[in-house]
């Protein structure tokens, strides 16, 4: 297998079945590269020298992946955009806002997918949460306090409210110029609706999510396929 792509596990704690499933998949994974396209955690705000104990199984599994010689690239999502230094310094993970890479002769563009949400409410929320004032608040709150704040903002549900179709259509519209401009496959997460759709110039792939659909993308010599982890 050339590559594997996973997003939107929205891990919540040690007793989360999604974490056990993800660990099992990572321990069996045979690939040349693993791409994580955001929201692996329902909330993560990184601090130097501190990690959330609730996610030690998943973090240890990621470490085992890198120890097997499989590079990992992490594209942060809207729930884990502040990864902090742990992933790069302790796990050796590459963190990038997007990935543009050729796999099996095809050019892939990978993003989390929230780039397509151009609504005013989301734009304001994104600007506030990624701004310096909120970052200062989280630093002041520390690991425990920031987690309480983050989970309050993230909400109890890991699913988007309402029909995801408008968001998926917005993602396709975002992907269209890239496909016409030379990209063969655009891969996104965020909207939690798995599927592979032919569009003019190439294909649009929505990874779905790993907490509910348990879907992930395999890229190998035979092409691309969404797989479901049982």
Helices and strands as residue ranges (DSSP letters): E 3-6, H 17-28, E 33-36, G 53-55, H 56-67, E 71-74, H 86-89, E 94-95, E 99-103, E 106-110, G 114-116, H 120-129, H 132-154, H 165-180, E 185-188, E 195-199, E 202-206, E 215-220, E 223-228
